[in-house]
């Protein structure tokens, strides 16, 4: 699958977001978790990739099945600030 630069950028942004599950990336772009990991490894510097992997490994909010039922939105309420 060939992704445009803006799509790749959005996937990377979504992968860094704590509350955006891998399933959302799959729904929007058709990339499963192993494919996202591969994309991140390719496009991030090694240290950034390792930081990201440590951050998302085992993070319950990155997997819908592991999420608490109390998490009802995919982003933090302060993430998108309106003027």
PyMOL Python script that loads the backbone (N, CA, C, O; Angstrom):
from pymol import cmd

cmd.read_pdbstr("""\
ATOM      1  N   UNK A   1       0.845  -1.180   0.000  1.00  0.00           N
ATOM      2  CA  UNK A   1       0.000   0.000   0.000  1.00  0.00           C
ATOM      3  C   UNK A   1       0.885   1.236   0.000  1.00  0.00           C
ATOM      4  O   UNK A   1       1.793   1.375   0.820  1.00  0.00           O
ATOM      5  N   UNK A   2       0.601   2.124  -0.934  1.00  0.00           N
ATOM      6  CA  UNK A   2       1.359   3.362  -1.049  1.00  0.00           C
ATOM      7  C   UNK A   2       0.574   4.481  -0.371  1.00  0.00           C
ATOM      8  O   UNK A   2      -0.578   4.740  -0.720  1.00  0.00           O
ATOM      9  N   UNK A   3       1.191   5.130   0.582  1.00  0.00           N
ATOM     10  CA  UNK A   3       0.547   6.217   1.319  1.00  0.00           C
ATOM     11  C   UNK A   3       1.115   7.553   0.864  1.00  0.00           C
ATOM     12  O   UNK A   3       2.304   7.671   0.567  1.00  0.00           O
ATOM     13  N   UNK A   4       0.245   8.557   0.814  1.00  0.00           N
ATOM     14  CA  UNK A   4       0.713   9.909   0.539  1.00  0.00           C
ATOM     15  C   UNK A   4       1.448  10.428   1.775  1.00  0.00           C
ATOM     16  O   UNK A   4       1.308   9.884   2.870  1.00  0.00           O
ATOM     17  N   UNK A   5       2.222  11.474   1.582  1.00  0.00           N
ATOM     18  CA  UNK A   5       2.998  12.052   2.682  1.00  0.00           C
ATOM     19  C   UNK A   5       2.091  12.548   3.804  1.00  0.00           C
ATOM     20  O   UNK A   5       2.410  12.369   4.980  1.00  0.00           O
ATOM     21  N   UNK A   6       0.959  13.174   3.453  1.00  0.00           N
ATOM     22  CA  UNK A   6       0.051  13.673   4.481  1.00  0.00           C
ATOM     23  C   UNK A   6      -0.608  12.527   5.254  1.00  0.00           C
ATOM     24  O   UNK A   6      -0.875  12.662   6.448  1.00  0.00           O
ATOM     25  N   UNK A   7      -0.871  11.404   4.585  1.00  0.00           N
ATOM     26  CA  UNK A   7      -1.437  10.239   5.264  1.00  0.00           C
ATOM     27  C   UNK A   7      -0.422   9.633   6.232  1.00  0.00           C
ATOM     28  O   UNK A   7      -0.764   9.282   7.361  1.00  0.00           O
ATOM     29  N   UNK A   8       0.815   9.515   5.786  1.00  0.00           N
ATOM     30  CA  UNK A   8       1.881   8.994   6.646  1.00  0.00           C
ATOM     31  C   UNK A   8       2.043   9.877   7.880  1.00  0.00           C
ATOM     32  O   UNK A   8       2.175   9.379   8.997  1.00  0.00           O
ATOM     33  N   UNK A   9       2.033  11.176   7.668  1.00  0.00           N
ATOM     34  CA  UNK A   9       2.158  12.117   8.778  1.00  0.00           C
ATOM     35  C   UNK A   9       1.007  11.949   9.769  1.00  0.00           C
ATOM     36  O   UNK A   9       1.225  11.962  10.981  1.00  0.00           O
ATOM     37  N   UNK A  10      -0.208  11.792   9.262  1.00  0.00           N
ATOM     38  CA  UNK A  10      -1.378  11.628  10.145  1.00  0.00           C
ATOM     39  C   UNK A  10      -1.310  10.317  10.912  1.00  0.00           C
ATOM     40  O   UNK A  10      -1.665  10.276  12.090  1.00  0.00           O
ATOM     41  N   UNK A  11      -0.867   9.259  10.275  1.00  0.00           N
ATOM     42  CA  UNK A  11      -0.731   7.965  10.955  1.00  0.00           C
ATOM     43  C   UNK A  11       0.285   8.076  12.092  1.00  0.00           C
ATOM     44  O   UNK A  11       0.045   7.576  13.191  1.00  0.00           O
ATOM     45  N   UNK A  12       1.407   8.725  11.832  1.00  0.00           N
ATOM     46  CA  UNK A  12       2.428   8.914  12.868  1.00  0.00           C
ATOM     47  C   UNK A  12       1.847   9.722  14.026  1.00  0.00           C
ATOM     48  O   UNK A  12       2.068   9.388  15.190  1.00  0.00           O
ATOM     49  N   UNK A  13       1.114  10.770  13.713  1.00  0.00           N
ATOM     50  CA  UNK A  13       0.480  11.593  14.750  1.00  0.00           C
ATOM     51  C   UNK A  13      -0.502  10.754  15.572  1.00  0.00           C
ATOM     52  O   UNK A  13      -0.499  10.824  16.801  1.00  0.00           O
ATOM     53  N   UNK A  14      -1.331   9.971  14.904  1.00  0.00           N
ATOM     54  CA  UNK A  14      -2.309   9.127  15.601  1.00  0.00           C
ATOM     55  C   UNK A  14      -1.622   8.073  16.460  1.00  0.00           C
ATOM     56  O   UNK A  14      -2.090   7.762  17.555  1.00  0.00           O
ATOM     57  N   UNK A  15      -0.513   7.523  15.967  1.00  0.00           N
ATOM     58  CA  UNK A  15       0.208   6.495  16.715  1.00  0.00           C
ATOM     59  C   UNK A  15       0.802   7.065  18.004  1.00  0.00           C
ATOM     60  O   UNK A  15       0.890   6.357  19.007  1.00  0.00           O
ATOM     61  N   UNK A  16       1.207   8.329  17.989  1.00  0.00           N
ATOM     62  CA  UNK A  16       1.756   8.971  19.185  1.00  0.00           C
ATOM     63  C   UNK A  16       0.675   9.329  20.195  1.00  0.00           C
ATOM     64  O   UNK A  16       0.951   9.399  21.392  1.00  0.00           O
ATOM     65  N   UNK A  17      -0.554   9.558  19.729  1.00  0.00           N
ATOM     66  CA  UNK A  17      -1.635   9.950  20.626  1.00  0.00           C
ATOM     67  C   UNK A  17      -2.003   8.806  21.560  1.00  0.00           C
ATOM     68  O   UNK A  17      -2.250   7.688  21.108  1.00  0.00           O
ATOM     69  N   UNK A  18      -2.039   9.076  22.844  1.00  0.00           N
ATOM     70  CA  UNK A  18      -2.316   8.038  23.841  1.00  0.00           C
ATOM     71  C   UNK A  18      -3.698   7.418  23.689  1.00  0.00           C
ATOM     72  O   UNK A  18      -3.858   6.212  23.874  1.00  0.00           O
ATOM     73  N   UNK A  19      -4.675   8.212  23.361  1.00  0.00           N
ATOM     74  CA  UNK A  19      -6.058   7.717  23.357  1.00  0.00           C
ATOM     75  C   UNK A  19      -6.534   7.222  21.998  1.00  0.00           C
ATOM     76  O   UNK A  19      -7.674   6.772  21.881  1.00  0.00           O
ATOM     77  N   UNK A  20      -5.707   7.292  20.980  1.00  0.00           N
ATOM     78  CA  UNK A  20      -6.111   6.803  19.664  1.00  0.00           C
ATOM     79  C   UNK A  20      -5.702   5.341  19.540  1.00  0.00           C
ATOM     80  O   UNK A  20      -4.509   5.037  19.497  1.00  0.00           O
ATOM     81  N   UNK A  21      -6.672   4.432  19.480  1.00  0.00           N
ATOM     82  CA  UNK A  21      -6.335   3.010  19.401  1.00  0.00           C
ATOM     83  C   UNK A  21      -5.835   2.627  18.011  1.00  0.00           C
ATOM     84  O   UNK A  21      -6.133   3.295  17.021  1.00  0.00           O
ATOM     85  N   UNK A  22      -5.075   1.543  17.961  1.00  0.00           N
ATOM     86  CA  UNK A  22      -4.594   1.026  16.679  1.00  0.00           C
ATOM     87  C   UNK A  22      -5.762   0.684  15.766  1.00  0.00           C
ATOM     88  O   UNK A  22      -5.640   0.773  14.544  1.00  0.00           O
ATOM     89  N   UNK A  23      -6.881   0.299  16.340  1.00  0.00           N
ATOM     90  CA  UNK A  23      -8.054  -0.042  15.539  1.00  0.00           C
ATOM     91  C   UNK A  23      -8.566   1.164  14.746  1.00  0.00           C
ATOM     92  O   UNK A  23      -9.092   0.999  13.645  1.00  0.00           O
ATOM     93  N   UNK A  24      -8.418   2.371  15.294  1.00  0.00           N
ATOM     94  CA  UNK A  24      -8.826   3.590  14.578  1.00  0.00           C
ATOM     95  C   UNK A  24      -7.936   3.804  13.355  1.00  0.00           C
ATOM     96  O   UNK A  24      -8.417   4.196  12.292  1.00  0.00           O
ATOM     97  N   UNK A  25      -6.657   3.549  13.509  1.00  0.00           N
ATOM     98  CA  UNK A  25      -5.730   3.673  12.380  1.00  0.00           C
ATOM     99  C   UNK A  25      -6.092   2.650  11.313  1.00  0.00           C
ATOM    100  O   UNK A  25      -6.067   2.953  10.120  1.00  0.00           O
ATOM    101  N   UNK A  26      -6.430   1.435  11.745  1.00  0.00           N
ATOM    102  CA  UNK A  26      -6.826   0.397  10.798  1.00  0.00           C
ATOM    103  C   UNK A  26      -8.102   0.801  10.053  1.00  0.00           C
ATOM    104  O   UNK A  26      -8.201   0.620   8.840  1.00  0.00           O
ATOM    105  N   UNK A  27      -9.061   1.339  10.775  1.00  0.00           N
ATOM    106  CA  UNK A  27     -10.324   1.743  10.163  1.00  0.00           C
ATOM    107  C   UNK A  27     -10.118   2.841   9.118  1.00  0.00           C
ATOM    108  O   UNK A  27     -10.723   2.804   8.047  1.00  0.00           O
ATOM    109  N   UNK A  28      -9.274   3.804   9.430  1.00  0.00           N
ATOM    110  CA  UNK A  28      -9.061   4.936   8.525  1.00  0.00           C
ATOM    111  C   UNK A  28      -8.084   4.652   7.388  1.00  0.00           C
ATOM    112  O   UNK A  28      -8.261   5.142   6.272  1.00  0.00           O
ATOM    113  N   UNK A  29      -7.041   3.849   7.679  1.00  0.00           N
ATOM    114  CA  UNK A  29      -5.966   3.683   6.699  1.00  0.00           C
ATOM    115  C   UNK A  29      -5.693   2.233   6.299  1.00  0.00           C
ATOM    116  O   UNK A  29      -4.899   1.988   5.391  1.00  0.00           O
ATOM    117  N   UNK A  30      -6.336   1.270   6.964  1.00  0.00           N
ATOM    118  CA  UNK A  30      -6.137  -0.130   6.612  1.00  0.00           C
ATOM    119  C   UNK A  30      -4.825  -0.720   7.098  1.00  0.00           C
ATOM    120  O   UNK A  30      -4.396  -1.761   6.599  1.00  0.00           O
ATOM    121  N   UNK A  31      -4.175  -0.071   8.067  1.00  0.00           N
ATOM    122  CA  UNK A  31      -2.915  -0.584   8.607  1.00  0.00           C
ATOM    123  C   UNK A  31      -3.163  -1.201   9.976  1.00  0.00           C
ATOM    124  O   UNK A  31      -3.678  -0.538  10.876  1.00  0.00           O
ATOM    125  N   UNK A  32      -2.797  -2.468  10.135  1.00  0.00           N
ATOM    126  CA  UNK A  32      -2.921  -3.112  11.443  1.00  0.00           C
ATOM    127  C   UNK A  32      -1.718  -2.721  12.308  1.00  0.00           C
ATOM    128  O   UNK A  32      -0.807  -2.032  11.847  1.00  0.00           O
ATOM    129  N   UNK A  33      -1.729  -3.164  13.548  1.00  0.00           N
ATOM    130  CA  UNK A  33      -0.668  -2.759  14.482  1.00  0.00           C
ATOM    131  C   UNK A  33       0.735  -3.098  13.981  1.00  0.00           C
ATOM    132  O   UNK A  33       1.608  -2.231  14.027  1.00  0.00           O
ATOM    133  N   UNK A  34       0.996  -4.331  13.501  1.00  0.00           N
ATOM    134  CA  UNK A  34       2.352  -4.606  12.990  1.00  0.00           C
ATOM    135  C   UNK A  34       2.757  -3.685  11.831  1.00  0.00           C
ATOM    136  O   UNK A  34       3.927  -3.324  11.709  1.00  0.00           O
ATOM    137  N   UNK A  35       1.803  -3.307  10.987  1.00  0.00           N
ATOM    138  CA  UNK A  35       2.100  -2.391   9.883  1.00  0.00           C
ATOM    139  C   UNK A  35       2.408  -0.991  10.384  1.00  0.00           C
ATOM    140  O   UNK A  35       3.264  -0.304   9.828  1.00  0.00           O
ATOM    141  N   UNK A  36       1.712  -0.566  11.433  1.00  0.00           N
ATOM    142  CA  UNK A  36       1.989   0.753  12.031  1.00  0.00           C
ATOM    143  C   UNK A  36       3.387   0.736  12.647  1.00  0.00           C
ATOM    144  O   UNK A  36       4.144   1.694  12.494  1.00  0.00           O
ATOM    145  N   UNK A  37       3.726  -0.334  13.331  1.00  0.00           N
ATOM    146  CA  UNK A  37       5.066  -0.448  13.923  1.00  0.00           C
ATOM    147  C   UNK A  37       6.131  -0.364  12.833  1.00  0.00           C
ATOM    148  O   UNK A  37       7.138   0.324  12.997  1.00  0.00           O
ATOM    149  N   UNK A  38       5.910  -1.060  11.729  1.00  0.00           N
ATOM    150  CA  UNK A  38       6.855  -1.040  10.612  1.00  0.00           C
ATOM    151  C   UNK A  38       6.981   0.373  10.036  1.00  0.00           C
ATOM    152  O   UNK A  38       8.088   0.828   9.747  1.00  0.00           O
ATOM    153  N   UNK A  39       5.855   1.067   9.869  1.00  0.00           N
ATOM    154  CA  UNK A  39       5.862   2.438   9.363  1.00  0.00           C
ATOM    155  C   UNK A  39       6.623   3.357  10.310  1.00  0.00           C
ATOM    156  O   UNK A  39       7.431   4.180   9.879  1.00  0.00           O
ATOM    157  N   UNK A  40       6.355   3.206  11.606  1.00  0.00           N
ATOM    158  CA  UNK A  40       7.031   4.048  12.601  1.00  0.00           C
ATOM    159  C   UNK A  40       8.539   3.785  12.595  1.00  0.00           C
ATOM    160  O   UNK A  40       9.331   4.722  12.690  1.00  0.00           O
ATOM    161  N   UNK A  41       8.929   2.539  12.486  1.00  0.00           N
ATOM    162  CA  UNK A  41      10.356   2.199  12.449  1.00  0.00           C
ATOM    163  C   UNK A  41      11.030   2.842  11.234  1.00  0.00           C
ATOM    164  O   UNK A  41      12.169   3.300  11.315  1.00  0.00           O
ATOM    165  N   UNK A  42      10.316   2.869  10.114  1.00  0.00           N
ATOM    166  CA  UNK A  42      10.867   3.416   8.879  1.00  0.00           C
ATOM    167  C   UNK A  42      10.988   4.940   8.922  1.00  0.00           C
ATOM    168  O   UNK A  42      11.955   5.497   8.404  1.00  0.00           O
ATOM    169  N   UNK A  43      10.016   5.614   9.532  1.00  0.00           N
ATOM    170  CA  UNK A  43       9.949   7.072   9.443  1.00  0.00           C
ATOM    171  C   UNK A  43      10.470   7.821  10.664  1.00  0.00           C
ATOM    172  O   UNK A  43      10.657   9.036  10.595  1.00  0.00           O
ATOM    173  N   UNK A  44      10.708   7.137  11.774  1.00  0.00           N
ATOM    174  CA  UNK A  44      11.246   7.807  12.959  1.00  0.00           C
ATOM    175  C   UNK A  44      12.732   7.511  13.105  1.00  0.00           C
ATOM    176  O   UNK A  44      13.232   6.497  12.617  1.00  0.00           O
ATOM    177  N   UNK A  45      13.418   8.404  13.778  1.00  0.00           N
ATOM    178  CA  UNK A  45      14.803   8.136  14.143  1.00  0.00           C
ATOM    179  C   UNK A  45      14.797   6.987  15.146  1.00  0.00           C
ATOM    180  O   UNK A  45      13.815   6.812  15.867  1.00  0.00           O
ATOM    181  N   UNK A  46      15.877   6.197  15.208  1.00  0.00           N
ATOM    182  CA  UNK A  46      15.893   5.039  16.113  1.00  0.00           C
ATOM    183  C   UNK A  46      15.526   5.376  17.553  1.00  0.00           C
ATOM    184  O   UNK A  46      14.761   4.640  18.178  1.00  0.00           O
ATOM    185  N   UNK A  47      16.044   6.451  18.082  1.00  0.00           N
ATOM    186  CA  UNK A  47      15.743   6.797  19.475  1.00  0.00           C
ATOM    187  C   UNK A  47      14.262   7.169  19.648  1.00  0.00           C
ATOM    188  O   UNK A  47      13.637   6.798  20.641  1.00  0.00           O
ATOM    189  N   UNK A  48      13.713   7.897  18.682  1.00  0.00           N
ATOM    190  CA  UNK A  48      12.291   8.255  18.733  1.00  0.00           C
ATOM    191  C   UNK A  48      11.428   7.010  18.622  1.00  0.00           C
ATOM    192  O   UNK A  48      10.422   6.884  19.321  1.00  0.00           O
ATOM    193  N   UNK A  49      11.814   6.095  17.751  1.00  0.00           N
ATOM    194  CA  UNK A  49      11.060   4.852  17.620  1.00  0.00           C
ATOM    195  C   UNK A  49      11.071   4.073  18.932  1.00  0.00           C
ATOM    196  O   UNK A  49      10.027   3.594  19.376  1.00  0.00           O
ATOM    197  N   UNK A  50      12.230   3.945  19.550  1.00  0.00           N
ATOM    198  CA  UNK A  50      12.326   3.218  20.822  1.00  0.00           C
ATOM    199  C   UNK A  50      11.505   3.895  21.919  1.00  0.00           C
ATOM    200  O   UNK A  50      10.876   3.219  22.734  1.00  0.00           O
ATOM    201  N   UNK A  51      11.510   5.217  21.939  1.00  0.00           N
ATOM    202  CA  UNK A  51      10.698   5.961  22.906  1.00  0.00           C
ATOM    203  C   UNK A  51       9.219   5.680  22.668  1.00  0.00           C
ATOM    204  O   UNK A  51       8.467   5.431  23.609  1.00  0.00           O
ATOM    205  N   UNK A  52       8.811   5.722  21.406  1.00  0.00           N
ATOM    206  CA  UNK A  52       7.408   5.461  21.069  1.00  0.00           C
ATOM    207  C   UNK A  52       7.004   4.037  21.449  1.00  0.00           C
ATOM    208  O   UNK A  52       5.940   3.832  22.033  1.00  0.00           O
ATOM    209  N   UNK A  53       7.837   3.059  21.125  1.00  0.00           N
ATOM    210  CA  UNK A  53       7.517   1.660  21.438  1.00  0.00           C
ATOM    211  C   UNK A  53       7.383   1.464  22.944  1.00  0.00           C
ATOM    212  O   UNK A  53       6.473   0.775  23.406  1.00  0.00           O
ATOM    213  N   UNK A  54       8.280   2.063  23.702  1.00  0.00           N
ATOM    214  CA  UNK A  54       8.198   1.954  25.163  1.00  0.00           C
ATOM    215  C   UNK A  54       6.910   2.603  25.663  1.00  0.00           C
ATOM    216  O   UNK A  54       6.290   2.119  26.610  1.00  0.00           O
ATOM    217  N   UNK A  55       6.517   3.688  25.031  1.00  0.00           N
ATOM    218  CA  UNK A  55       5.319   4.411  25.441  1.00  0.00           C
ATOM    219  C   UNK A  55       4.045   3.622  25.159  1.00  0.00           C
ATOM    220  O   UNK A  55       3.151   3.587  26.005  1.00  0.00           O
ATOM    221  N   UNK A  56       3.941   2.990  23.993  1.00  0.00           N
ATOM    222  CA  UNK A  56       2.688   2.321  23.620  1.00  0.00           C
ATOM    223  C   UNK A  56       2.623   0.854  24.039  1.00  0.00           C
ATOM    224  O   UNK A  56       1.536   0.277  24.077  1.00  0.00           O
ATOM    225  N   UNK A  57       3.744   0.252  24.348  1.00  0.00           N
ATOM    226  CA  UNK A  57       3.726  -1.157  24.732  1.00  0.00           C
ATOM    227  C   UNK A  57       2.940  -1.352  26.020  1.00  0.00           C
ATOM    228  O   UNK A  57       3.299  -0.819  27.070  1.00  0.00           O
ATOM    229  N   UNK A  58       1.880  -2.110  25.925  1.00  0.00           N
ATOM    230  CA  UNK A  58       1.066  -2.390  27.093  1.00  0.00           C
ATOM    231  C   UNK A  58       0.106  -1.285  27.481  1.00  0.00           C
ATOM    232  O   UNK A  58      -0.613  -1.410  28.472  1.00  0.00           O
ATOM    233  N   UNK A  59       0.080  -0.202  26.715  1.00  0.00           N
ATOM    234  CA  UNK A  59      -0.828   0.910  27.024  1.00  0.00           C
ATOM    235  C   UNK A  59      -2.252   0.498  26.671  1.00  0.00           C
ATOM    236  O   UNK A  59      -2.559   0.223  25.511  1.00  0.00           O
ATOM    237  N   UNK A  60      -3.100   0.458  27.659  1.00  0.00           N
ATOM    238  CA  UNK A  60      -4.453  -0.040  27.469  1.00  0.00           C
ATOM    239  C   UNK A  60      -5.279   0.807  26.510  1.00  0.00           C
ATOM    240  O   UNK A  60      -6.159   0.284  25.826  1.00  0.00           O
ATOM    241  N   UNK A  61      -5.010   2.097  26.453  1.00  0.00           N
ATOM    242  CA  UNK A  61      -5.823   2.949  25.587  1.00  0.00           C
ATOM    243  C   UNK A  61      -5.484   2.774  24.108  1.00  0.00           C
ATOM    244  O   UNK A  61      -6.216   3.280  23.258  1.00  0.00           O
ATOM    245  N   UNK A  62      -4.414   2.082  23.779  1.00  0.00           N
ATOM    246  CA  UNK A  62      -4.054   1.864  22.386  1.00  0.00           C
ATOM    247  C   UNK A  62      -4.759   0.649  21.792  1.00  0.00           C
ATOM    248  O   UNK A  62      -4.617   0.383  20.598  1.00  0.00           O
ATOM    249  N   UNK A  63      -5.510  -0.086  22.591  1.00  0.00           N
ATOM    250  CA  UNK A  63      -6.225  -1.283  22.124  1.00  0.00           C
ATOM    251  C   UNK A  63      -7.656  -1.233  22.649  1.00  0.00           C
ATOM    252  O   UNK A  63      -7.875  -1.171  23.859  1.00  0.00           O
ATOM    253  N   UNK A  64      -8.612  -1.259  21.754  1.00  0.00           N
ATOM    254  CA  UNK A  64     -10.014  -1.158  22.177  1.00  0.00           C
ATOM    255  C   UNK A  64     -10.407  -2.249  23.162  1.00  0.00           C
ATOM    256  O   UNK A  64     -11.156  -1.985  24.102  1.00  0.00           O
ATOM    257  N   UNK A  65      -9.910  -3.488  22.964  1.00  0.00           N
ATOM    258  CA  UNK A  65     -10.288  -4.594  23.841  1.00  0.00           C
ATOM    259  C   UNK A  65      -9.774  -4.401  25.265  1.00  0.00           C
ATOM    260  O   UNK A  65     -10.370  -4.917  26.211  1.00  0.00           O
ATOM    261  N   UNK A  66      -8.690  -3.674  25.424  1.00  0.00           N
ATOM    262  CA  UNK A  66      -8.085  -3.485  26.741  1.00  0.00           C
ATOM    263  C   UNK A  66      -8.574  -2.212  27.433  1.00  0.00           C
ATOM    264  O   UNK A  66      -8.320  -2.019  28.622  1.00  0.00           O
ATOM    265  N   UNK A  67      -9.266  -1.352  26.707  1.00  0.00           N
ATOM    266  CA  UNK A  67      -9.708  -0.071  27.259  1.00  0.00           C
ATOM    267  C   UNK A  67     -10.771  -0.230  28.320  1.00  0.00           C
ATOM    268  O   UNK A  67     -11.608  -1.131  28.266  1.00  0.00           O
ATOM    269  N   UNK A  68     -10.720   0.651  29.269  1.00  0.00           N
ATOM    270  CA  UNK A  68     -11.786   0.757  30.250  1.00  0.00           C
ATOM    271  C   UNK A  68     -13.029   1.264  29.529  1.00  0.00           C
ATOM    272  O   UNK A  68     -12.916   2.059  28.595  1.00  0.00           O
ATOM    273  N   UNK A  69     -14.174   0.833  29.931  1.00  0.00           N
ATOM    274  CA  UNK A  69     -15.433   1.308  29.339  1.00  0.00           C
ATOM    275  C   UNK A  69     -15.662   2.793  29.630  1.00  0.00           C
ATOM    276  O   UNK A  69     -16.514   3.430  29.011  1.00  0.00           O
ATOM    277  N   UNK A  70     -14.905   3.329  30.564  1.00  0.00           N
ATOM    278  CA  UNK A  70     -15.028   4.748  30.910  1.00  0.00           C
ATOM    279  C   UNK A  70     -14.394   5.659  29.861  1.00  0.00           C
ATOM    280  O   UNK A  70     -14.705   6.849  29.813  1.00  0.00           O
ATOM    281  N   UNK A  71     -13.509   5.117  29.020  1.00  0.00           N
ATOM    282  CA  UNK A  71     -12.881   5.903  27.962  1.00  0.00           C
ATOM    283  C   UNK A  71     -13.841   5.898  26.782  1.00  0.00           C
ATOM    284  O   UNK A  71     -13.996   4.889  26.093  1.00  0.00           O
ATOM    285  N   UNK A  72     -14.483   7.040  26.560  1.00  0.00           N
ATOM    286  CA  UNK A  72     -15.509   7.086  25.528  1.00  0.00           C
ATOM    287  C   UNK A  72     -15.127   7.947  24.325  1.00  0.00           C
ATOM    288  O   UNK A  72     -15.886   8.014  23.358  1.00  0.00           O
ATOM    289  N   UNK A  73     -13.995   8.590  24.362  1.00  0.00           N
ATOM    290  CA  UNK A  73     -13.570   9.366  23.207  1.00  0.00           C
ATOM    291  C   UNK A  73     -12.112   9.063  22.903  1.00  0.00           C
ATOM    292  O   UNK A  73     -11.368   8.583  23.757  1.00  0.00           O
ATOM    293  N   UNK A  74     -11.724   9.350  21.680  1.00  0.00           N
ATOM    294  CA  UNK A  74     -10.387   9.005  21.234  1.00  0.00           C
ATOM    295  C   UNK A  74      -9.349  10.070  21.427  1.00  0.00           C
ATOM    296  O   UNK A  74      -8.218   9.920  20.965  1.00  0.00           O
ATOM    297  N   UNK A  75      -9.706  11.158  22.107  1.00  0.00           N
ATOM    298  CA  UNK A  75      -8.723  12.212  22.307  1.00  0.00           C
ATOM    299  C   UNK A  75      -8.976  12.911  23.630  1.00  0.00           C
ATOM    300  O   UNK A  75     -10.070  12.840  24.190  1.00  0.00           O
ATOM    301  N   UNK A  76      -7.972  13.570  24.107  1.00  0.00           N
ATOM    302  CA  UNK A  76      -8.072  14.331  25.346  1.00  0.00           C
ATOM    303  C   UNK A  76      -8.905  15.581  25.097  1.00  0.00           C
ATOM    304  O   UNK A  76      -8.800  16.189  24.032  1.00  0.00           O
ATOM    305  N   UNK A  77      -9.729  15.971  26.061  1.00  0.00           N
ATOM    306  CA  UNK A  77     -10.614  17.120  25.860  1.00  0.00           C
ATOM    307  C   UNK A  77      -9.861  18.421  25.614  1.00  0.00           C
ATOM    308  O   UNK A  77     -10.439  19.368  25.079  1.00  0.00           O
ATOM    309  N   UNK A  78      -8.590  18.493  25.988  1.00  0.00           N
ATOM    310  CA  UNK A  78      -7.806  19.700  25.746  1.00  0.00           C
ATOM    311  C   UNK A  78      -6.941  19.583  24.493  1.00  0.00           C
ATOM    312  O   UNK A  78      -6.187  20.503  24.176  1.00  0.00           O
ATOM    313  N   UNK A  79      -7.042  18.471  23.783  1.00  0.00           N
ATOM    314  CA  UNK A  79      -6.193  18.256  22.604  1.00  0.00           C
ATOM    315  C   UNK A  79      -6.520  19.239  21.487  1.00  0.00           C
ATOM    316  O   UNK A  79      -5.615  19.801  20.870  1.00  0.00           O
ATOM    317  N   UNK A  80      -7.786  19.448  21.229  1.00  0.00           N
ATOM    318  CA  UNK A  80      -8.213  20.360  20.178  1.00  0.00           C
ATOM    319  C   UNK A  80      -8.772  21.614  20.811  1.00  0.00           C
ATOM    320  O   UNK A  80      -9.926  21.646  21.239  1.00  0.00           O
ATOM    321  N   UNK A  81      -7.952  22.641  20.870  1.00  0.00           N
ATOM    322  CA  UNK A  81      -8.369  23.882  21.530  1.00  0.00           C
ATOM    323  C   UNK A  81      -8.988  24.814  20.491  1.00  0.00           C
ATOM    324  O   UNK A  81      -8.462  25.004  19.395  1.00  0.00           O
ATOM    325  N   UNK A  82     -10.110  25.378  20.877  1.00  0.00           N
ATOM    326  CA  UNK A  82     -10.806  26.322  20.001  1.00  0.00           C
ATOM    327  C   UNK A  82     -10.577  27.727  20.522  1.00  0.00           C
ATOM    328  O   UNK A  82     -10.470  27.944  21.729  1.00  0.00           O
ATOM    329  N   UNK A  83     -10.505  28.665  19.620  1.00  0.00           N
ATOM    330  CA  UNK A  83     -10.254  30.060  20.025  1.00  0.00           C
ATOM    331  C   UNK A  83     -11.524  30.725  20.426  1.00  0.00           C
ATOM    332  O   UNK A  83     -11.516  31.899  20.798  1.00  0.00           O
TER     333      UNK A  83
END
""", "prot")
cmd.dss("prot")
cmd.show_as("cartoon", "prot")
cmd.util.cbc("prot")
cmd.orient("prot")
